[in-house]
Amino acid sequence: MTDDLSAPDAAEPPVDDVEQARRIQEFWVASRTKAGLGRLTNVVVAASWGEEVPPPAWSFGDSPELADELLALVLRGQKTGTSSAVVEYEAADEPVPAKGDLSILLDGRGEPRALVRTSRVDVVAFDDVTEEFAASEGEGDRTLASWRADHEAFWRRTLPALGLEFDLAMDVVCERFELLYAAS
C-alpha cells in the first residue's frame, strides 16, 4: 500500500502505518538484544533521547504470497542471498546495500519476522550471476537456469511500473546475508 503523505489532508500517517512502525520498533528492540548486538550498533539515533531508528524493514517479492514463501526459505536456512536490479535502487534514490547493513524482514502481512545482516555484496551483469549465488537464493531447484528464468520473469513483470525494462546486461545486486534472529 502506498500512501501519498505529501497530500494536504495527510498531516498524520495512516493508523495502520503508525501501528506497523510501532511493531517494527518493538521487534528491533527485542531482536537486537537477542542477536547480541549492543545498543546503538549501526543505527540512527532519533530526535528523542534514548530512542533509536530501526534498520530498514522490507519484504521479498511483489506479493504477500511471494514474501511469505521467500521468508520461509530464510527461516529454514535455505535462503542466504537475494538479488535486486541496480535500476530499482536508482529509481527509489536508495543506496545499494553494503556489508554490515542490518535489515528487518517482513512477512506478507507486513509483520517483522527476522533480523538479517548483509555479509557480502557484488554487483554483476544479469548474465554474470554465478551458479553459486543462484543456489544461495534457495529458490526453485537452486540452479542458475532456474534463477535466470524466475528473475527475468520477475523483472519483466515489475520493472515496467518504474518505467524501466529488463535487459540481459543490466546490473544486479547480489546480496548475501546471515540470519541473526527470527521471531517465534
C-alpha positions as CSV (number, residue, x, y, z in Angstrom):
1,M,0.0,0.0,0.0
2,T,1.4,3.4,-1.0
3,D,0.0,6.5,0.7
4,D,0.8,10.0,-0.5
5,L,1.8,11.6,2.7
6,S,2.6,14.9,0.9
7,A,-1.1,15.4,0.2
8,P,-2.6,18.3,2.2
9,D,-5.1,16.1,4.0
10,A,-2.4,13.6,5.1
11,A,-1.0,15.5,8.0
12,E,-0.5,12.3,10.0
13,P,0.4,8.9,8.8
14,P,-2.4,6.4,8.5
15,V,-3.2,4.5,11.7
16,D,-2.0,1.2,10.0
17,D,1.4,2.7,9.2
18,V,1.8,4.0,12.8
19,E,0.9,0.6,14.2
20,Q,3.3,-1.2,11.9
21,A,6.1,1.3,12.8
22,R,5.4,0.5,16.5
23,R,5.6,-3.2,15.9
24,I,8.8,-2.8,13.9
25,Q,10.3,-0.7,16.7
26,E,9.4,-3.3,19.3
27,F,10.8,-6.1,17.1
28,W,14.0,-4.1,16.7
29,V,14.5,-3.7,20.4
30,A,13.9,-7.4,21.1
31,S,15.8,-8.8,18.1
32,R,18.8,-6.5,18.7
33,T,19.2,-7.8,22.2
34,K,18.6,-11.5,21.3
35,A,21.0,-11.2,18.4
36,G,23.7,-10.0,20.7
37,L,24.0,-6.6,19.2
38,G,25.0,-3.8,21.5
39,R,22.8,-0.7,21.9
40,L,23.4,1.9,19.1
41,T,25.2,-0.5,16.8
42,N,24.8,0.6,13.2
43,V,21.7,2.6,13.9
44,V,20.5,6.1,13.7
45,V,19.5,7.9,16.9
46,A,16.1,9.5,16.8
47,A,15.2,13.0,17.9
48,S,14.2,12.0,21.4
49,W,16.9,10.8,23.8
50,G,17.5,7.1,24.0
51,E,15.3,6.2,21.0
52,E,16.8,4.5,18.0
53,V,15.5,4.3,14.5
54,P,15.4,0.6,13.4
55,P,17.1,-0.6,10.3
56,P,15.2,-0.7,7.0
57,A,12.2,-3.1,7.1
58,W,11.2,-4.8,3.8
59,S,9.7,-7.9,2.3
60,F,10.8,-10.1,-0.6
61,G,9.0,-10.2,-3.9
62,D,6.0,-8.3,-5.2
63,S,3.1,-10.1,-3.5
64,P,2.2,-11.2,0.1
65,E,2.4,-14.8,-1.1
66,L,5.9,-14.5,-2.5
67,A,7.0,-12.5,0.6
68,D,5.9,-15.4,2.8
69,E,7.3,-18.1,0.6
70,L,10.8,-16.5,0.4
71,L,10.8,-15.6,4.1
72,A,10.1,-19.2,4.9
73,L,13.2,-20.2,3.0
74,V,15.2,-17.7,5.1
75,L,13.8,-19.1,8.3
76,R,14.7,-22.6,7.2
77,G,18.3,-21.6,6.5
78,Q,17.9,-22.3,2.8
79,K,17.9,-18.7,1.5
80,T,21.0,-16.7,2.3
81,G,21.1,-14.5,-0.7
82,T,18.8,-12.1,-2.6
83,S,19.1,-10.0,-5.7
84,S,17.8,-6.7,-6.9
85,A,18.3,-4.8,-10.1
86,V,20.5,-1.8,-9.6
87,V,18.0,0.3,-11.5
88,E,15.5,-0.4,-8.7
89,Y,17.7,1.3,-6.2
90,E,18.4,4.2,-8.6
91,A,14.6,4.7,-9.2
92,A,14.0,4.8,-5.5
93,D,17.0,7.0,-4.9
94,E,18.3,4.5,-2.3
95,P,21.8,3.3,-1.7
96,V,22.8,-0.2,-2.7
97,P,23.2,-2.5,0.4
98,A,26.7,-2.7,1.9
99,K,28.4,-5.3,4.0
100,G,27.3,-5.0,7.6
101,D,23.9,-3.4,6.9
102,L,21.1,-4.7,9.1
103,S,17.6,-5.3,7.8
104,I,14.3,-6.4,9.3
105,L,12.4,-8.8,7.1
106,L,8.6,-8.6,6.9
107,D,6.2,-11.3,6.1
108,G,3.4,-10.9,3.6
109,R,1.2,-9.1,6.1
110,G,3.9,-6.6,6.9
111,E,4.8,-8.1,10.3
112,P,8.5,-8.1,11.3
113,R,9.8,-11.7,11.4
114,A,13.6,-11.7,11.1
115,L,16.7,-9.6,11.5
116,V,19.5,-10.2,9.0
117,R,22.9,-8.7,8.4
118,T,24.4,-8.3,4.9
119,S,27.6,-10.3,4.7
120,R,28.6,-9.6,1.1
121,V,27.5,-7.6,-1.9
122,D,28.6,-8.0,-5.5
123,V,27.2,-6.0,-8.5
124,V,27.4,-8.0,-11.7
125,A,25.6,-8.1,-15.0
126,F,22.5,-10.4,-15.1
127,D,24.4,-12.8,-17.4
128,D,27.3,-12.9,-15.0
129,V,25.4,-14.1,-11.9
130,T,27.0,-17.4,-10.8
131,E,25.6,-20.8,-10.1
132,E,26.8,-20.5,-6.5
133,F,24.9,-17.2,-6.0
134,A,21.8,-18.7,-7.6
135,A,21.9,-21.6,-5.2
136,S,22.2,-19.2,-2.2
137,E,18.8,-17.7,-3.1
138,G,17.3,-21.1,-2.2
139,E,14.6,-20.8,-4.8
140,G,13.2,-23.3,-7.3
141,D,15.7,-26.1,-8.0
142,R,18.6,-23.8,-6.9
143,T,20.2,-23.9,-10.4
144,L,21.4,-20.9,-12.4
145,A,19.0,-21.8,-15.2
146,S,16.0,-21.7,-12.7
147,W,17.3,-18.4,-11.2
148,R,17.6,-16.8,-14.6
149,A,14.2,-17.8,-15.7
150,D,12.5,-16.8,-12.5
151,H,14.3,-13.5,-12.1
152,E,13.9,-12.5,-15.7
153,A,10.1,-13.2,-15.4
154,F,10.0,-11.1,-12.2
155,W,11.9,-8.1,-13.6
156,R,9.9,-8.2,-16.8
157,R,6.8,-8.1,-14.6
158,T,7.9,-5.4,-12.2
159,L,10.3,-3.0,-13.9
160,P,7.8,-1.5,-16.3
161,A,6.0,0.0,-13.3
162,L,9.1,2.0,-12.8
163,G,9.3,3.0,-16.5
164,L,12.2,0.5,-16.9
165,E,12.8,-2.6,-19.0
166,F,14.6,-5.8,-18.3
167,D,17.9,-6.2,-20.1
168,L,20.2,-9.2,-20.0
169,A,23.2,-6.9,-19.5
170,M,21.6,-4.9,-16.6
171,D,23.5,-4.8,-13.3
172,V,22.2,-6.9,-10.5
173,V,23.0,-6.5,-6.8
174,C,23.8,-10.0,-5.4
175,E,23.5,-9.7,-1.7
176,R,24.4,-12.4,0.8
177,F,23.1,-12.2,4.4
178,E,23.1,-14.0,7.6
179,L,20.1,-14.6,9.8
180,L,20.7,-13.0,13.2
181,Y,17.3,-13.5,14.8
182,A,13.9,-14.9,13.9
183,A,10.6,-14.2,15.7
184,S,8.9,-17.3,17.0
